[in-house]
Amino acid sequence: MVSLMIAGLVINYLARNTLSVAAPTMMSQLSISTEQYSHIVVAWQMGYAFMQPVAGYIVDAIGTKMGFACFAIAWSGVCAAAALATGWQSLAFLRGMLGVTEAAGFPAGVKATTEWFPAKERSVALGWFNVGSSLGALIAPPLVVWAILTSGWQLAFVLVGAFGLIWSGLWLWIYKHPTEQRLLSEQERDYILAGQEAHLKDAPKARAQWRKVFGRRNFYAVALARFLSEPAWQTFNAWIPLYLMTERHMNIKEIALFAWLPFLAADLGCVLGGYLSPLLHKHLKVSLFTSRKLVMLSGCLCMIGPGCIGLAASPYTAILLLCIGGFAHQVLSGALYSITSDSFGKNEVATATGLGGMCGFLGAALFTAILGVLVTQVGYNPLFVALAVLDIGAAVVILALARQVAEPAAGEQPPARATAAVATGQ
């Protein structure tokens, strides 16, 4: 199941990162300015931001299997349609639609992970699942450059759309809830269900209620942390190839050779960050929830590395600092998703993930709009410093505000989820 979810997120991120790698070529051929490119990126981010809570609610309402599949089929078609773009306006419209359709990726993935893993293994599973985001970004540079050199940038969008349709068929064929998966042994099914918190395994089937999500303290903690930290990852995804070409004077072949390295480091951050939480839980004798917060703090502090990119004279040193940033962000991102998964019931986790994601991408869209205007005036270096400061602020928010959800004693019913005292969330 982890492999299937990773593959889905790889396709999701391939679809969004195809543009960033093709951007230098497309900007030249379609006469797109840097500011217009920022408008295109913002269109995707705004569509993604406002659709995330809706997508999460839909996934909670119709189920993980059908919810993820419907959105994947839609984003595959929209991605392929980008090959028809003739200017920045049409491309912005299509990227906005891509953002709308891609919005279910993380809510559905986090919900599937919550369904399939006991609490003590969930951060590891989420770490591996999150590998898909950076793996998709890692594959994009060589794939897109190959497509451009072979036929043109249009081929890259069509190929990624085809990959998405193939994955959608596999998802519909394979995915089932562990209680319905016949290929799962009874022993492993019992192990999964026994290791889940009461608010996940005891809740009856019901639609998520947004007012309950909004009524919890942790929702505001993680939503604010996402607002502050998401600009860094979206800047990496949308601007690294353009940065390497304009600031470090690399050609398209050098971009294919080096632009994927920060995302390889991000893969390592996903996996090692996932294992770090249970390690800290075991050796520091802290709760699993506290271990998630410590992992978050570690990742945010490492973001100081790319904040120092202005001091790097060599382009290879700059790439190394970007690698540190990729590693750091995926460590902190996995911790945030684990906190969300720990905090909400099984009928709410996708909705909560979507609402938190909306806040994150609103922050990213705001930063991108500012970047598009200021990058030609002050350059990239002060903006990388700002990203480091924002991530450290996100860690402070989580440490100060996030609280562990209270579990009922044996034989008791779960406490009312609407009360602020039980408030934990994204």
C-alpha positions as CSV (number, residue, x, y, z in Angstrom):
1,M,0.0,0.0,0.0
2,V,2.9,2.4,0.7
3,S,4.3,1.6,-2.7
4,L,1.0,2.4,-4.4
5,M,0.6,5.7,-2.5
6,I,4.2,6.7,-3.3
7,A,3.5,6.1,-7.0
8,G,0.4,8.2,-6.8
9,L,2.2,11.1,-5.2
10,V,5.1,10.8,-7.7
11,I,2.6,11.3,-10.6
12,N,1.0,14.2,-8.7
13,Y,4.3,15.9,-8.3
14,L,5.5,15.1,-11.8
15,A,2.4,17.0,-13.1
16,R,3.2,20.1,-11.0
17,N,7.0,20.1,-11.5
18,T,6.9,19.6,-15.3
19,L,6.2,23.3,-15.6
20,S,9.2,24.5,-13.5
21,V,11.7,22.4,-15.6
22,A,10.1,23.4,-18.9
23,A,9.8,27.1,-17.8
24,P,13.0,28.5,-19.3
25,T,12.1,27.0,-22.7
26,M,8.4,27.9,-22.5
27,M,9.1,31.4,-21.4
28,S,11.3,31.9,-24.4
29,Q,9.0,30.3,-27.0
30,L,5.7,31.8,-25.6
31,S,7.2,35.2,-24.7
32,I,6.4,34.9,-21.0
33,S,8.1,37.3,-18.5
34,T,9.3,36.5,-15.0
35,E,6.4,38.3,-13.5
36,Q,3.9,36.5,-15.8
37,Y,5.5,33.2,-14.8
38,S,4.9,34.0,-11.2
39,H,1.2,34.6,-12.1
40,I,1.1,31.2,-13.6
41,V,2.5,29.6,-10.5
42,V,0.1,31.6,-8.3
43,A,-2.8,30.4,-10.4
44,W,-1.9,26.8,-9.6
45,Q,-1.3,27.5,-5.9
46,M,-4.6,29.4,-5.5
47,G,-6.6,26.6,-7.2
48,Y,-4.8,24.0,-5.0
49,A,-5.2,26.1,-1.8
50,F,-9.0,26.7,-2.0
51,M,-9.8,23.2,-3.3
52,Q,-7.8,21.3,-0.6
53,P,-10.5,21.4,2.1
54,V,-13.2,20.6,-0.5
55,A,-11.1,17.7,-1.8
56,G,-10.5,16.5,1.7
57,Y,-14.2,16.6,2.5
58,I,-15.0,14.7,-0.7
59,V,-12.5,12.0,0.1
60,D,-13.9,11.7,3.7
61,A,-17.4,11.5,2.2
62,I,-17.0,9.0,-0.6
63,G,-14.0,7.1,0.7
64,T,-10.3,7.0,0.0
65,K,-10.5,4.6,-3.0
66,M,-13.0,6.5,-5.2
67,G,-12.0,9.9,-4.0
68,F,-8.3,9.6,-4.9
69,A,-9.1,7.9,-8.2
70,C,-11.6,10.5,-9.4
71,F,-9.1,13.4,-8.7
72,A,-6.2,11.5,-10.3
73,I,-8.1,10.9,-13.5
74,A,-9.0,14.6,-13.6
75,W,-5.5,15.9,-13.0
76,S,-4.1,13.6,-15.6
77,G,-6.4,15.0,-18.3
78,V,-5.7,18.6,-17.3
79,C,-1.9,18.1,-17.2
80,A,-2.0,16.7,-20.8
81,A,-4.1,19.6,-21.9
82,A,-1.3,22.0,-21.0
83,A,0.4,21.0,-24.2
84,L,-2.3,23.1,-26.0
85,A,-1.3,26.3,-24.2
86,T,-0.4,29.3,-26.5
87,G,0.4,32.0,-24.0
88,W,0.7,32.8,-20.3
89,Q,-3.1,33.4,-19.9
90,S,-4.1,30.0,-21.2
91,L,-1.3,28.3,-19.3
92,A,-2.3,30.1,-16.1
93,F,-5.9,28.9,-16.6
94,L,-4.8,25.3,-17.2
95,R,-2.4,25.4,-14.2
96,G,-5.2,26.7,-12.0
97,M,-7.4,23.8,-13.1
98,L,-4.4,21.4,-12.3
99,G,-4.2,22.9,-8.8
100,V,-7.9,22.3,-8.3
101,T,-7.7,18.6,-9.5
102,E,-4.4,17.8,-7.7
103,A,-5.7,19.0,-4.3
104,A,-6.8,15.6,-3.2
105,G,-3.3,14.1,-3.3
106,F,-2.2,14.7,0.3
107,P,-5.6,14.5,2.0
108,A,-6.2,11.1,0.4
109,G,-2.7,9.9,1.1
110,V,-2.8,10.9,4.8
111,K,-6.2,9.3,5.1
112,A,-5.0,6.0,3.5
113,T,-2.0,6.0,5.8
114,T,-4.2,6.5,8.8
115,E,-6.4,3.6,7.7
116,W,-3.5,1.2,7.1
117,F,-1.0,1.8,9.9
118,P,-1.0,1.7,13.8
119,A,0.1,4.9,15.5
120,K,3.6,3.8,16.3
121,E,4.4,3.1,12.6
122,R,2.5,6.0,11.1
123,S,5.3,8.5,11.0
124,V,7.5,5.9,9.2
125,A,4.7,5.2,6.7
126,L,4.0,8.9,6.1
127,G,7.7,9.4,5.6
128,W,7.8,6.9,2.9
129,F,4.6,8.2,1.4
130,N,6.0,11.7,1.4
131,V,9.0,10.4,-0.6
132,G,6.6,10.6,-3.6
133,S,6.6,14.3,-3.5
134,S,10.3,14.8,-3.8
135,L,10.7,11.7,-6.0
136,G,8.3,13.3,-8.6
137,A,10.3,16.5,-8.4
138,L,13.5,14.5,-8.8
139,I,12.4,12.6,-11.9
140,A,11.0,15.8,-13.6
141,P,14.3,17.5,-14.7
142,P,15.7,14.6,-16.7
143,L,12.3,13.5,-18.0
144,V,11.3,17.0,-19.2
145,V,14.7,17.9,-20.6
146,W,14.6,14.6,-22.5
147,A,11.1,15.4,-23.9
148,I,12.2,18.9,-24.9
149,L,15.3,17.7,-26.7
150,T,13.4,14.8,-28.3
151,S,10.2,16.5,-29.5
152,G,9.3,19.7,-27.5
153,W,8.0,20.7,-24.1
154,Q,4.4,19.6,-25.1
155,L,5.5,15.9,-25.0
156,A,6.4,16.2,-21.3
157,F,2.9,17.2,-20.3
158,V,1.3,14.5,-22.4
159,L,3.5,11.8,-21.0
160,V,2.8,12.7,-17.4
161,G,-0.9,12.8,-18.1
162,A,-0.7,9.3,-19.5
163,F,1.2,8.1,-16.4
164,G,-1.5,9.4,-14.2
165,L,-4.3,7.5,-16.1
166,I,-2.3,4.3,-15.8
167,W,-1.8,4.8,-12.0
168,S,-5.5,5.5,-11.6
169,G,-6.4,2.1,-13.0
170,L,-4.0,0.4,-10.7
171,W,-5.4,2.3,-7.6
172,L,-9.0,1.3,-8.5
173,W,-7.9,-2.3,-8.9
174,I,-5.7,-2.7,-5.8
175,Y,-6.7,-0.3,-3.0
176,K,-9.1,-1.5,-0.3
177,H,-9.5,-0.7,3.4
178,P,-7.7,-3.2,5.6
179,T,-11.0,-4.6,6.9
180,E,-12.0,-5.4,3.3
181,Q,-8.6,-6.5,1.9
182,R,-8.7,-10.3,1.4
183,L,-5.0,-10.5,0.7
184,L,-4.3,-9.3,4.2
185,S,-3.8,-12.0,6.9
186,E,-6.1,-11.9,10.0
187,Q,-3.0,-11.6,12.2
188,E,-1.8,-8.4,10.4
189,R,-5.3,-7.0,10.2
190,D,-5.7,-7.4,13.9
191,Y,-2.2,-5.8,14.5
192,I,-3.2,-2.7,12.4
193,L,-6.5,-2.2,14.1
194,A,-5.3,-2.9,17.6
195,G,-2.5,-0.3,17.2
196,Q,-4.8,2.6,16.2
197,E,-6.1,5.2,18.6
198,A,-9.7,5.0,19.9
199,H,-10.7,8.1,18.0
200,L,-9.6,6.4,14.8
201,K,-11.0,2.8,15.3
202,D,-14.1,3.4,17.4
203,A,-15.7,6.3,15.5
204,P,-18.8,5.3,13.5
205,K,-19.0,6.2,9.8
206,A,-20.1,9.8,9.5
207,R,-19.4,12.9,7.4
208,A,-16.8,15.2,8.7
209,Q,-18.0,18.5,10.2
210,W,-15.9,21.5,9.5
211,R,-17.1,23.4,12.5
212,K,-15.6,20.6,14.7
213,V,-12.3,20.9,12.9
214,F,-12.3,24.7,13.3
215,G,-13.1,24.3,17.0
216,R,-9.8,22.6,17.9
217,R,-6.6,24.2,19.0
218,N,-4.3,22.1,17.0
219,F,-6.0,23.0,13.8
220,Y,-4.8,26.6,14.2
221,A,-1.4,25.5,15.3
222,V,-0.7,23.4,12.3
223,A,-2.6,25.6,9.9
224,L,-0.3,28.5,10.9
225,A,2.8,26.3,10.7
226,R,1.8,25.3,7.2
227,F,1.2,28.9,6.2
228,L,4.7,29.8,7.3
229,S,6.6,26.7,6.1
230,E,4.9,25.8,2.8
231,P,6.5,28.8,0.8
232,A,9.9,27.1,1.1
233,W,8.9,23.9,-0.6
234,Q,6.8,25.6,-3.3
235,T,9.7,27.9,-4.0
236,F,12.0,24.9,-4.5
237,N,9.5,23.2,-6.7
238,A,8.7,26.2,-9.0
239,W,11.9,28.2,-9.0
240,I,15.0,26.1,-8.7
241,P,15.6,25.5,-12.5
242,L,15.0,29.2,-13.2
243,Y,17.3,30.2,-10.3
244,L,20.1,27.9,-11.6
245,M,19.8,29.3,-15.1
246,T,19.5,33.0,-14.3
247,E,21.6,33.3,-11.2
248,R,24.1,30.5,-11.6
249,H,24.2,30.6,-15.4
250,M,23.6,26.9,-16.0
251,N,22.4,25.6,-19.4
252,I,19.5,23.2,-19.9
253,K,21.7,20.1,-19.9
254,E,23.4,21.2,-16.6
255,I,19.9,21.7,-15.1
256,A,19.0,18.2,-16.1
257,L,22.2,17.0,-14.3
258,F,21.9,19.0,-11.1
259,A,18.3,20.3,-10.5
260,W,17.1,16.9,-9.2
261,L,19.7,16.7,-6.4
262,P,17.8,18.8,-3.8
263,F,14.8,16.5,-4.3
264,L,17.0,13.4,-3.8
265,A,18.0,14.9,-0.5
266,A,14.3,15.6,0.2
267,D,13.7,11.9,-0.3
268,L,16.2,11.1,2.4
269,G,14.5,13.7,4.6
270,C,11.2,12.0,4.2
271,V,12.5,8.6,5.1
272,L,14.9,9.5,7.9
273,G,12.4,12.0,9.4
274,G,9.8,9.3,9.6
275,Y,12.1,6.9,11.5
276,L,13.4,9.8,13.7
277,S,10.1,10.1,15.5
278,P,9.9,6.6,17.0
279,L,13.6,6.8,17.7
280,L,13.2,9.9,19.8
281,H,10.1,8.3,21.4
282,K,12.2,5.3,22.5
283,H,15.5,6.8,23.6
284,L,14.3,10.1,25.0
285,K,11.3,8.6,26.7
286,V,8.9,11.2,25.4
287,S,5.4,10.7,24.0
288,L,5.0,10.0,20.2
289,F,3.3,13.4,19.9
290,T,6.3,15.2,21.5
291,S,8.7,13.3,19.3
292,R,6.8,14.6,16.2
293,K,7.3,18.2,17.6
294,L,11.0,17.6,18.1
295,V,11.4,16.3,14.5
296,M,9.6,19.4,13.3
297,L,12.0,21.6,15.2
298,S,15.1,19.7,13.8
299,G,13.9,20.2,10.2
300,C,13.1,23.9,10.7
301,L,16.6,24.6,12.1
302,C,18.2,22.9,9.1
303,M,16.5,25.4,6.9
304,I,19.2,27.9,8.0
305,G,21.4,26.2,5.3
306,P,19.6,27.5,2.2
307,G,19.1,30.8,4.0
308,C,22.9,31.2,3.6
309,I,22.9,30.6,-0.2
310,G,23.9,34.2,-0.8
311,L,27.3,33.5,0.7
312,A,28.0,30.7,-1.8
313,A,30.3,31.7,-4.6
314,S,30.3,28.4,-6.3
315,P,27.1,27.1,-8.0
316,Y,27.9,23.6,-6.6
317,T,28.0,25.0,-3.1
318,A,24.6,26.6,-3.8
319,I,23.2,23.3,-4.9
320,L,24.5,21.7,-1.7
321,L,22.7,24.3,0.3
322,L,19.5,23.7,-1.7
323,C,20.0,20.0,-0.9
324,I,20.1,20.8,2.8
325,G,16.9,22.7,2.3
326,G,15.1,19.9,0.5
327,F,16.1,17.5,3.2
328,A,15.0,19.9,6.0
329,H,11.7,20.7,4.5
330,Q,10.6,17.1,4.1
331,V,11.7,16.2,7.6
332,L,9.4,19.0,9.0
333,S,6.6,18.3,6.5
334,G,6.4,14.6,7.5
335,A,6.2,15.6,11.2
336,L,3.3,18.0,10.4
337,Y,1.4,15.3,8.6
338,S,2.0,12.9,11.5
339,I,0.6,15.4,13.9
340,T,-2.5,15.8,11.8
341,S,-2.9,12.0,11.5
342,D,-2.5,11.6,15.2
343,S,-5.0,14.3,16.0
344,F,-8.2,13.7,14.0
345,G,-10.8,10.9,13.8
346,K,-11.0,8.6,10.8
347,N,-13.9,10.6,9.3
348,E,-12.1,13.9,9.6
349,V,-8.4,13.4,8.8
350,A,-8.7,14.1,5.1
351,T,-10.8,17.2,5.7
352,A,-8.4,18.5,8.3
353,T,-5.4,17.8,6.0
354,G,-7.1,19.7,3.2
355,L,-7.9,22.7,5.4
356,G,-4.4,22.9,6.7
357,G,-3.1,22.5,3.1
358,M,-5.3,25.4,2.1
359,C,-3.6,27.6,4.6
360,G,-0.2,26.4,3.5
361,F,-0.8,27.2,-0.1
362,L,-2.3,30.5,0.6
363,G,1.0,31.3,2.3
364,A,2.9,29.9,-0.7
365,A,0.8,31.9,-3.2
366,L,1.4,35.1,-1.2
367,F,5.2,34.5,-1.1
368,T,5.3,33.6,-4.8
369,A,3.5,36.9,-5.7
370,I,6.0,38.8,-3.7
371,L,8.9,36.8,-5.2
372,G,7.8,37.5,-8.7
373,V,7.9,41.2,-8.1
374,L,11.0,41.5,-5.9
375,V,13.3,38.9,-7.5
376,T,14.2,41.3,-10.3
377,Q,14.9,44.1,-7.8
378,V,16.7,42.5,-4.9
379,G,17.6,39.0,-6.3
380,Y,17.0,35.6,-4.8
381,N,19.3,35.8,-1.8
382,P,17.2,37.9,0.6
383,L,14.2,35.7,-0.3
384,F,16.0,32.5,0.8
385,V,16.8,34.2,4.1
386,A,13.1,35.0,4.5
387,L,12.2,31.4,3.9
388,A,14.5,30.2,6.7
389,V,13.0,32.8,9.1
390,L,9.5,31.6,8.2
391,D,10.3,28.0,8.8
392,I,11.8,28.7,12.2
393,G,8.7,30.6,13.1
394,A,6.6,27.6,12.1
395,A,8.6,25.4,14.6
396,V,7.9,28.0,17.4
397,V,4.2,27.9,16.6
398,I,4.1,24.0,16.9
399,L,6.1,23.9,20.1
400,A,4.0,26.6,21.7
401,L,0.5,25.7,20.6
402,A,0.1,22.0,19.6
403,R,-1.2,19.7,22.2
404,Q,-1.6,15.9,22.3
405,V,-5.2,14.6,21.9
406,A,-6.6,12.9,25.1
407,E,-7.6,9.3,24.7
408,P,-10.4,7.8,26.7
409,A,-9.7,5.3,29.5
410,A,-10.5,1.6,28.8
411,G,-14.2,1.0,28.5
412,E,-15.1,4.7,28.1
413,Q,-16.5,6.4,25.0
414,P,-14.2,8.9,23.2
415,P,-14.7,12.4,24.6
416,A,-16.8,14.9,22.6
417,R,-14.6,16.1,19.8
418,A,-16.1,19.6,19.7
419,T,-14.6,20.7,23.0
420,A,-11.5,22.8,22.9
421,A,-9.8,20.8,25.6
422,V,-9.5,17.9,23.2
423,A,-8.4,20.3,20.5
424,T,-5.6,19.0,18.4
425,G,-5.2,19.0,14.7
426,Q,-3.4,20.1,11.7
